[in-house]
Amino acid sequence: METIAYKCINCGGPLQYDPAKLKFACEYCRSDFTENELKAHYGDLDQKLSEQSQPEPEQSANNSDDFSMNAALYVCENCGAEIIADKTTAATFCVYCHSPVVISNRLAGAFKPNMVIPFKISEEDAKNKFKDFISRKWFLPKDFVSGAQLDYMKGVYYPYWLIDSLKDGGIEAAAKRIRHWTEGDYRYTETKTYKVIRRGRINFKGFPFSALKDTEHHKALKYVNPYKDSEFRPFTMSYLSGFLAEKRDIERKDAQSDVDNELKEYAKKIYLDSVQGYDSVSLKNIDLRTKKEAWKYAMMPVWFMNYKYNGKDYIYAMNGQTGKTFGELPVSGGKLAAFGVGLLIVLFLVILLGGYFLL
Amino acid sequence: MNKIKFAKISVILMTVISIMVFSSVVYAEGINDTPDVNTNEPAYSTSASSKHEEKNMGRIILTAAGISIVVTAISVFMIWNSYKTNGQTEPYPYDEKAPLELTASDDILVDTHVERERINRDGPPRDEPHPGGPPPSHR
């Protein structure tokens, strides 16, 4: 078993998870099904993935270019066409029949995610939110706001490590309390310097760390967080049907030092926040040890759009659960320049007239 | 408050402040520069006052241009910057998700330093009541 295409139990058409209905919908016969109904029909495919100790060997593309050497060939279950997928793709669409395909082989064994947050924002809502987002942005290039651009928005499940980490340690800081008073002809300033020590345990819960090496999207994948923990569900492949998905390419051992560094930075803020009642606090020393740690592998939903303007790539990302957005927007130089000139002239005239009549 | 709103409010505030500052500066300089008027001078002798008006107008134009350029440059930069970093808020709400359980807490006074500064040389020394803290100790 390498790929799975979930099909409608009634008519055999492709099934996709519908965030608006929170069910699996067939766009042909308009039927929809719950997760339990699919499991009853297909059997527990996810259990079979867990039982697989390692993924089956993949058939690689035969060309020698860089992409092909990291790509693999799969066969579409719906039409029999060959699908080329790069090394991290876990769910995609057949380029011929456009059926959603889950590459189950890439989610097997140790690569089976523990949890998933299903998409809560539908494609239509994502596009509407994006239109609201850009509606008041006067300095965007004209073609950025076109309908054609919105068609490039894709729903993608991205892999994250979620870390629960119990840390023990403390900080040493120098804090100052400053007091002023006046007596007679003199103003007095008293500065008291304290050595401040705080020790304690910090229990980090669900710290997210992107498990994809793709540095281009790394910032977007960081700042679309946070997700709401309450909506995590045990992973099932059927949620990926109708969306793109990426599998992780950063293992725990490779991510450990970056995670430790990020948690240390948060620990500094947390310990320093506990130092209250001073005018200034500066950190001198921190020590931190890990008492207990648990890593989970999760798939999180993101609506993603890439846009090219003046030869530069711009990324827009929306949290597929909460709607939080992150993106670098292109600025139309012409519009900004026109605004600048207009503002300059108006300000100049206003200040000139104001100064003239106030004299 | 989002960054675009912040940029708009900043522009309005800076414009108002600029007008106030500019007007006060020019007005103050106008007072200093006002020449003594000799009431015995004939009424048709206006060369000194017309030169003063040109000098003042020149100063007004220069100041207006300077303030406009500065405000415009800051506004344009703020708008450009807001487009570049849209949505870059805290990704991990550590105050909710990472509670701290303090096991030890110590604040040790290591130094006390008092400085005094004379503030009023004119007139007799004022006798202000002490705010009620410990008497100052000089190092």
Contacts between the chains, C-beta under 8 A, distances in Angstrom:
chain1	res1	chain2	res2	distance
A	136	B	4	6.5
A	137	B	4	7.4
A	137	B	83	7.2
A	139	B	79	6.5
A	139	B	83	6.7
A	170	B	104	7.0
A	175	B	107	7.3
A	179	B	133	7.0
A	181	B	130	7.3
A	181	B	131	4.7
A	181	B	133	6.8
A	182	B	119	7.1
A	182	B	128	5.7
A	183	B	128	6.1
A	183	B	130	6.0
A	183	B	136	7.5
A	184	B	125	5.0
A	184	B	126	6.3
A	184	B	127	6.5
A	184	B	128	6.5
A	185	B	118	5.5
A	185	B	119	6.1
A	185	B	120	4.9
A	185	B	121	7.5
A	185	B	125	4.8
A	185	B	126	7.1
A	186	B	116	4.6
A	186	B	117	6.7
A	186	B	118	5.8
A	186	B	119	6.7
A	187	B	116	6.8
A	187	B	117	4.8
A	187	B	118	8.0
A	187	B	119	5.0
A	188	B	114	6.0
A	188	B	115	7.2
A	188	B	116	4.9
A	188	B	117	8.0
A	188	B	136	5.3
A	189	B	114	7.0
A	189	B	115	4.8
A	189	B	116	7.6
A	189	B	117	7.5
A	190	B	112	6.7
A	190	B	113	7.2
A	190	B	114	4.8
A	190	B	136	7.1
A	191	B	111	7.9
A	191	B	112	7.5
A	191	B	113	4.7
A	191	B	114	7.7
A	191	B	115	7.8
A	192	B	109	6.1
A	192	B	111	7.1
A	192	B	112	5.1
A	192	B	113	7.9
A	193	B	109	7.6
A	193	B	110	5.3
A	193	B	111	4.2
A	193	B	112	7.8
A	193	B	113	7.5
A	194	B	107	5.0
A	194	B	108	6.2
A	194	B	109	5.6
A	194	B	110	6.5
A	195	B	106	7.9
A	195	B	107	7.7
A	195	B	108	4.5
A	195	B	110	5.2
A	196	B	106	7.3
A	196	B	107	5.3
A	196	B	108	7.8
A	197	B	104	6.7
A	197	B	105	7.1
A	197	B	106	4.2
A	197	B	107	7.9
A	197	B	108	7.7
A	198	B	102	6.4
A	198	B	104	7.3
A	198	B	105	5.6
A	199	B	102	7.2
A	199	B	103	5.2
A	199	B	104	3.9
A	199	B	105	7.6
A	200	B	100	5.3
A	200	B	101	5.3
A	200	B	102	4.1
A	200	B	103	4.9
A	200	B	104	7.3
A	201	B	100	7.4
A	201	B	101	4.7
A	201	B	103	6.8
A	202	B	98	5.4
A	202	B	99	7.4
A	202	B	100	5.3
A	202	B	101	7.7
A	203	B	98	6.6
A	203	B	99	6.0
A	203	B	101	7.4
A	204	B	94	7.7
A	204	B	97	6.9
A	204	B	98	4.7
A	205	B	97	4.8
A	205	B	98	6.9
A	206	B	97	6.1
A	207	B	92	6.1
A	207	B	97	7.6
A	207	B	98	7.9
A	208	B	91	7.2
A	208	B	92	6.9
A	222	B	91	5.3
A	223	B	87	6.0
A	223	B	88	5.4
A	223	B	89	7.1
A	223	B	91	5.5
A	224	B	91	7.8
A	225	B	91	3.9
A	225	B	92	6.5
A	226	B	91	6.3
A	226	B	92	6.3
A	226	B	93	5.7
A	226	B	97	8.0
A	266	B	92	6.8
A	266	B	94	5.0
A	266	B	98	6.3
A	269	B	94	6.8
A	270	B	94	6.1
A	270	B	98	6.0
A	270	B	100	5.2
A	271	B	100	7.1
A	273	B	95	7.7
A	274	B	100	6.0
A	274	B	102	6.3
A	274	B	105	7.7
A	324	B	87	6.8
A	324	B	89	7.9
A	325	B	86	7.2
A	325	B	87	4.9
A	326	B	86	6.9
A	326	B	87	3.8
A	326	B	88	6.7
A	327	B	86	5.5
A	327	B	87	6.3
A	328	B	83	7.3
A	328	B	84	5.5
A	328	B	85	7.3
A	328	B	86	7.0
A	329	B	83	4.4
A	329	B	84	7.6
A	329	B	86	6.0
A	330	B	83	7.6
A	331	B	79	7.8
A	331	B	80	5.7
A	331	B	83	5.0
A	336	B	76	6.2
A	336	B	79	6.8
A	336	B	80	6.7
A	339	B	76	7.3
A	339	B	79	7.7
A	340	B	72	5.5
A	340	B	75	7.7
A	340	B	76	4.8
A	343	B	11	7.4
A	343	B	71	7.6
A	343	B	72	5.0
A	343	B	75	6.2
A	343	B	76	7.9
A	344	B	68	5.2
A	344	B	69	6.7
A	344	B	72	4.5
A	347	B	15	6.2
A	347	B	18	7.6
A	347	B	67	7.2
A	347	B	68	4.0
A	347	B	71	5.7
A	347	B	72	6.5
A	348	B	64	5.3
A	348	B	65	6.1
A	348	B	68	4.2
A	350	B	15	6.9
A	350	B	19	7.0
A	351	B	15	7.9
A	351	B	18	6.1
A	351	B	19	5.8
A	351	B	22	5.8
A	351	B	63	7.5
A	351	B	64	4.1
A	351	B	67	5.7
A	351	B	68	6.4
A	352	B	60	6.3
A	352	B	61	6.6
A	352	B	64	4.3
A	354	B	19	4.7
A	354	B	22	7.3
A	354	B	23	6.3
A	355	B	19	7.8
A	355	B	22	5.7
A	355	B	23	5.8
A	355	B	26	5.4
A	355	B	60	4.6
A	355	B	63	7.1
A	355	B	64	6.3
A	356	B	57	7.8
A	356	B	60	6.3
A	358	B	23	4.5
A	358	B	26	7.8
A	358	B	27	6.7
A	359	B	26	6.5
A	359	B	27	6.5
A	359	B	30	5.9
A	359	B	56	7.1
A	359	B	60	7.9
